[in-house]
Amino acid sequence: MVSLRPDPPQKKYYKKVIALPRNRRNFHSFGTVLLVGLCFLVTLSVGGKNSAGIDLSPAQQRTGKEEVERYATPKCAPHPAKCEGLCHTVSEFVRQRRIGTLANPKAWSWYYAGVLEYYRCSNAKIIVEVGVAWGAQTAYHLKHGSDFIEEYHVVDPFLAGYDPDDPMSKNFEAAAPGAKPEDISRAWFQGMAMDLGKDGMYMKGTADEKIDPPPGCLLRMHHAKSVEGAELFGDHSVDAVFIDGLHTYEGVLDDINAWMSKIRVGGTLIFNDFNSPAFGVNKAVWEIADKHNIKIAMIDGTNAIFGGSQSCVKGPKPMRIA
């Protein structure tokens, strides 16, 4: 933050220095040089590496109040109060699939508890989920992790046609056949923000209907692509980023480059579908891991941690797909 106050007057200081006898002036100069040198060595000693093994220069360490803005996360914004017309149509479509996913142990929900336990074990309190589909994992973590999670950020453009090889890409069009992709996108985002953030809806029509209390500012949704969303966050401001966005090799590389600087020292990038030969996730993550000597471990059979707290996972050995 730039101070608007004028610089303090320097005259008196210079007068004092000039007034010193020659022998004391020499001693004063020597002491100044020695002090600066010691400060430089101490500064170098606090420089370190993040959990992924990437060097952090002293300038990247938190140094005081002037650095607060660099480590900020996006502020809370009010969740929508209503959802009508196309928003209602799309929300009903998304809601039913979210409930189906949460209720079916053979669907994606089988790994939600393990990921949440990793967050808890690794002391992850500020979390980002990139690519949320129906919002089922988001809902699960908000309901069962509110005792330790402080901020849960969602980043997703909710756009159809992003990858012809990814089945989820086609589901956006199915939500409202004939509607424009950008209109479906806005409706998807608005409806999910209202359902989860404002109303705390979990599994409507069941005994397990609500997230109580509703998440409110615990959930912060960002209607953006992954790389654009990363720009909203200060460096080293996030404890963990769960990446389940574009699964192409190029897309995953872009995600790594965008989010690596956003995790704190000791934080984690998590990659979904790591062991799937159908996507480019495995190749991209191994490429960066090998280049920077980063450790990879598995939470379960599909989610890999990149750096982070290796002692918190007990999954199988990570595969290397040719």
Helices and strands as residue ranges (DSSP letters): H 11-19, H 22-46, E 48-49, E 55-56, G 58-60, G 65-71, H 86-103, G 108-111, H 112-121, E 126-130, H 136-144, E 151-155, H 167-174, H 181-192, I 193-198, G 216-218, E 219-222, H 226-230, E 238-243, H 249-259, G 260-262, E 263-271, H 281-292, E 296-298, E 304-307, G 310-312
